[in-house]
Amino acid sequence: MPLCIEVDKKLAEIIIKKLRSLKLLNEDYVIHRIGDRVLIPLKESAGSEITVDEFVFRVFVCEVPERRRTRVKLPSLDVLGDVVIIRENVLGYWDPLELVEAIRQVYPRIKAIWVKELTTEEYRKPVLKLLWGEEKRDVFVKEHGLLFKVRLGEVYYNPRLSEEHHRIALLINPGEVVVDLFSGIGGFAVHTVSQKPCLVIANDVNPAAYDLLLENIALNKKKLRGTIIPFNMDAREIPSVLREQSADRLIADLPMWSTEFTQVYSEVVKPGGVLHLYRLSRDVEVLREELMSVFQDWRLLNCRLVMEYAPRAGIFRCDLVKPKDI
């Protein structure tokens, strides 16, 4: 059995950090919480007492679980650069201290762990609470060799869409005019012009997302083969600044409200052009019926699951073609 000290839970994080820096923390055993007290396992080299900063702790033999490194099973989480984001419901079945330790064991270089409490309707911004580490808001993430700056809590960003950004970019033909109506920080736009010499009109109503779009264009400038023209306006105003029916392709990544902009799609997409529409649904067949009702004259090519959103629900991409006689 290992040696331990017992500390108040309010001091636990500070003491653990200090013991780790002194190489006295026994990483082979789990830090164990009992009520308001925390048992912290130590290496055998510790004496009968140990002083950490101004605190003196008695060292004693304790019973704490052995850490099974190969069996650490973390909850669903997102890693953005050196930051981890977890969902709030995770704290319902994980002790916060044990969760922090488990995450740091798997991701030892992270600097912060945030809890996502909800997503606001305004700009799809996440509401975040710091669980551990630095209050780090600006992070950099890589997607297929491209670098993106994300400002946590100010913009919508989902690292699970990285493959979808790349997949859409490969579908686009050289010379196309593409409208990314809800571009966020530029995931689809930057991927597209890094792959093909084309023109992308990238728009987002969120000023913070627009600012980051500009930064991300600059960050990847040397890799861009095409041109991105950024806009910061309500999507319904986009037809007023574009030539009518001028887009070969339109990307509508606003899953909860994408069917509310059908007039914009009709005014912007040229006859024979493609609409990549993202939609939240529990059933793909129900989704198909919905879209065939909303887009009565358009041809629905397919609907494919992009990612799981919640139990029994997912975000689908549905590809529609505008008739040539409209």
C-alpha positions in Angstrom: 0.0 0.0 0.0 1.3 3.5 -0.7 2.0 6.4 1.5 -0.4 9.4 1.5 -1.1 12.8 2.9 -4.6 14.0 3.6 -5.6 17.6 2.6 -8.6 19.8 2.5 -10.2 19.7 -1.0 -9.8 23.5 -1.3 -6.0 23.1 -1.1 -5.8 19.9 -3.1 -5.1 21.4 -6.6 -2.3 23.6 -5.2 -0.7 20.8 -3.2 -0.9 18.3 -6.1 0.8 20.7 -8.4 3.6 21.4 -5.9 4.1 17.7 -5.2 4.3 17.0 -8.9 7.0 19.7 -9.4 9.0 18.2 -6.5 8.6 14.7 -8.0 7.0 13.4 -4.8 3.6 12.5 -6.3 3.1 8.8 -6.8 1.5 8.6 -10.2 0.9 4.8 -9.8 -2.1 5.4 -7.5 -5.3 7.4 -7.9 -5.8 10.7 -6.0 -8.9 9.8 -3.9 -11.5 12.1 -2.5 -13.5 11.3 0.6 -16.0 14.0 1.4 -14.2 17.3 1.9 -10.8 15.6 2.2 -8.4 14.3 -0.5 -5.9 11.5 -0.1 -2.8 12.2 -2.2 -0.4 9.2 -2.8 3.3 9.9 -2.3 6.5 8.2 -3.4 8.3 6.0 -0.9 11.0 8.6 -0.4 8.7 10.7 1.7 9.4 10.8 5.4 6.9 10.8 8.3 6.1 14.4 7.7 6.2 16.6 4.6 6.2 20.3 4.2 4.6 21.9 1.2 4.9 25.7 1.1 3.8 26.7 4.7 1.7 23.5 5.2 2.9 20.5 7.2 1.2 17.2 6.5 1.5 13.8 8.3 2.5 10.9 6.0 0.7 7.6 6.6 0.0 4.3 4.9 -3.3 4.5 3.0 -5.6 2.4 0.8 -6.2 4.1 -2.5 -6.9 2.4 -5.9 -4.0 1.6 -8.1 -4.0 3.6 -11.3 -4.6 1.4 -14.3 -3.0 3.5 -17.0 -4.0 1.3 -19.9 -7.6 1.3 -18.8 -8.3 5.0 -18.5 -11.6 5.6 -20.2 -12.3 9.3 -20.6 -15.7 10.8 -21.3 -16.4 12.4 -24.6 -14.3 15.6 -24.9 -12.8 17.9 -27.5 -9.2 18.9 -27.6 -8.5 22.3 -29.1 -4.7 22.9 -29.1 -3.6 22.8 -25.5 -7.1 23.1 -24.1 -9.8 20.4 -23.4 -13.5 21.0 -23.4 -16.0 18.6 -21.7 -19.8 18.7 -21.5 -21.4 19.7 -18.3 -23.3 16.4 -17.9 -20.0 14.7 -17.4 -19.7 16.2 -13.9 -22.8 14.3 -13.0 -20.9 11.0 -12.9 -17.2 12.0 -12.5 -15.6 13.5 -9.5 -14.0 16.8 -10.7 -10.6 16.1 -9.2 -10.5 12.6 -10.5 -11.6 13.8 -13.9 -8.9 16.4 -14.1 -6.3 13.9 -13.1 -7.5 11.4 -15.7 -7.6 14.0 -18.5 -4.1 15.2 -17.6 -2.8 11.7 -17.5 -3.8 11.2 -21.1 -3.1 14.8 -22.2 -0.1 15.9 -20.0 0.6 19.1 -22.0 -2.8 20.7 -21.7 -3.1 24.1 -20.0 -6.8 24.3 -19.3 -9.9 22.2 -19.0 -13.2 24.0 -19.7 -16.8 22.8 -19.1 -19.3 23.7 -21.8 -22.6 24.5 -20.0 -24.7 25.4 -23.0 -24.8 27.0 -26.4 -26.5 30.4 -26.8 -28.8 31.0 -29.8 -26.9 34.3 -30.4 -24.1 33.5 -32.8 -24.1 29.8 -31.4 -21.6 30.9 -28.8 -20.7 28.3 -26.1 -21.0 29.3 -22.4 -17.8 27.9 -20.7 -16.7 27.5 -17.1 -13.1 26.9 -16.2 -12.6 23.6 -14.3 -8.8 23.6 -14.1 -5.8 25.5 -15.3 -5.2 28.8 -17.0 -8.1 31.0 -18.1 -6.9 30.5 -21.7 -9.3 31.8 -24.3 -7.3 32.1 -27.5 -6.2 28.7 -28.9 -4.7 27.5 -32.2 -5.8 24.3 -33.8 -4.6 22.5 -36.9 -6.8 20.9 -39.6 -5.0 19.1 -42.4 -2.0 21.3 -42.2 -4.0 24.5 -41.9 -3.8 26.7 -38.8 -6.9 28.3 -37.2 -7.2 30.7 -34.3 -10.3 30.1 -32.1 -11.5 32.4 -29.3 -13.3 30.2 -26.8 -16.7 31.5 -25.7 -16.9 34.0 -28.4 -17.4 31.9 -31.6 -18.8 28.5 -32.6 -16.1 26.0 -33.4 -16.3 22.2 -33.6 -13.1 20.2 -34.2 -15.2 17.2 -35.3 -16.0 19.1 -38.5 -12.4 19.1 -39.6 -12.9 16.1 -42.0 -16.1 17.7 -43.4 -14.3 20.9 -44.1 -11.7 18.9 -46.1 -14.3 16.7 -47.8 -16.3 19.7 -49.1 -13.1 21.4 -50.4 -12.3 18.3 -52.5 -15.7 18.4 -54.1 -15.3 21.9 -55.4 -14.0 22.5 -59.0 -11.4 25.1 -60.0 -12.9 28.4 -60.9 -16.1 27.9 -59.0 -17.8 30.8 -57.1 -18.7 29.4 -53.6 -20.8 31.2 -51.0 -20.2 30.1 -47.4 -23.2 31.7 -45.8 -22.4 31.0 -42.1 -18.7 30.7 -42.3 -17.7 31.1 -38.6 -13.9 31.4 -38.3 -13.4 30.2 -41.9 -13.2 26.4 -41.7 -14.9 25.7 -45.1 -13.5 28.8 -46.8 -9.9 28.3 -45.9 -9.9 24.6 -46.7 -11.5 25.3 -50.0 -9.1 27.9 -51.3 -6.2 25.9 -50.0 -7.2 23.1 -52.3 -8.6 24.8 -55.4 -8.1 28.1 -57.3 -11.6 29.5 -56.8 -13.5 32.4 -55.2 -15.2 32.0 -51.8 -17.6 34.6 -50.4 -17.4 33.9 -46.7 -20.0 35.6 -44.4 -20.7 35.5 -40.7 -23.0 37.8 -38.7 -20.8 37.4 -35.5 -18.2 40.2 -35.4 -15.8 38.0 -33.4 -16.1 35.2 -36.0 -15.5 37.8 -38.7 -12.3 39.1 -37.0 -11.0 35.6 -36.6 -11.9 34.8 -40.3 -9.6 37.7 -41.3 -6.8 36.4 -39.0 -7.1 32.8 -40.3 -6.9 34.0 -43.9 -3.7 35.8 -43.0 -2.3 32.8 -41.0 -2.7 30.5 -44.0 -1.9 33.1 -46.7 1.0 31.2 -48.2 -1.1 28.0 -48.7 -4.1 29.7 -50.4 -4.6 29.1 -54.1 -7.8 31.0 -54.4 -9.5 34.1 -53.0 -11.7 34.7 -50.0 -13.9 37.8 -49.8 -15.1 38.1 -46.2 -18.4 39.7 -45.1 -19.8 40.5 -41.7 -23.6 40.8 -42.2 -26.9 39.1 -41.7 -27.2 36.2 -44.2 -30.4 37.6 -45.5 -28.6 40.7 -46.8 -26.1 38.7 -48.8 -28.2 38.8 -52.1 -27.9 42.6 -52.0 -24.1 42.5 -52.4 -23.8 39.7 -54.9 -24.8 39.4 -58.5 -28.1 37.5 -58.7 -27.8 33.7 -59.1 -24.0 33.9 -59.3 -22.9 31.0 -57.0 -21.9 27.6 -58.3 -22.2 26.3 -54.8 -23.5 27.4 -51.4 -22.6 26.0 -48.0 -25.3 26.4 -45.3 -23.8 25.1 -42.1 -26.5 26.3 -39.6 -28.0 22.9 -38.6 -30.9 24.2 -36.4 -32.1 27.0 -38.7 -30.8 26.3 -42.2 -34.3 25.8 -43.7 -35.2 29.4 -42.8 -33.0 30.9 -45.6 -34.6 29.3 -48.7 -35.2 32.7 -50.3 -31.5 33.5 -50.0 -30.5 30.2 -51.5 -32.8 30.8 -54.5 -31.5 34.2 -55.1 -27.8 33.4 -54.8 -27.4 29.9 -56.3 -27.3 29.7 -60.1 -29.5 27.2 -62.0 -27.8 23.8 -61.8 -25.8 25.0 -58.8 -25.4 22.9 -55.6 -26.6 23.6 -52.1 -24.8 21.8 -49.2 -27.3 22.2 -46.4 -26.6 21.0 -42.9 -29.5 20.0 -40.8 -30.1 18.5 -37.3 -32.4 15.5 -37.3 -33.3 12.3 -35.5 -34.3 10.4 -38.7 -32.8 10.7 -42.1 -36.0 9.6 -43.9 -38.0 12.3 -42.0 -35.4 14.8 -43.0 -35.6 13.8 -46.6 -39.4 14.3 -46.5 -39.0 17.7 -44.8 -36.5 18.9 -47.5 -38.6 17.7 -50.4 -41.4 19.7 -49.0 -39.4 22.9 -48.4 -37.3 22.6 -51.7 -40.1 21.4 -54.0 -38.4 22.3 -57.2 -34.9 21.3 -56.2 -33.4 17.8 -56.7 -32.2 16.1 -53.5 -29.1 14.1 -54.3 -28.4 12.6 -50.9 -28.2 13.0 -47.1 -25.3 11.7 -45.1 -24.5 11.7 -41.4 -21.7 14.1 -40.6 -21.5 13.7 -36.9 -23.5 12.5 -33.8 -25.1 15.5 -32.0 -27.0 13.8 -29.1 -28.4 10.4 -28.3 -30.5 9.4 -31.4 -29.8 12.7 -33.2 -27.2 13.8 -35.7 -26.1 16.5 -38.0 -26.6 15.6 -41.7 -25.4 17.2 -44.9 -27.9 17.1 -47.6 -26.8 18.0 -51.2 -29.5 19.6 -53.4 -29.3 20.8 -57.0 -31.2 23.8 -58.2 -33.2 23.2 -61.4 -31.8 24.7 -64.5 -35.1 26.2 -65.6 -35.6 28.4 -62.5 
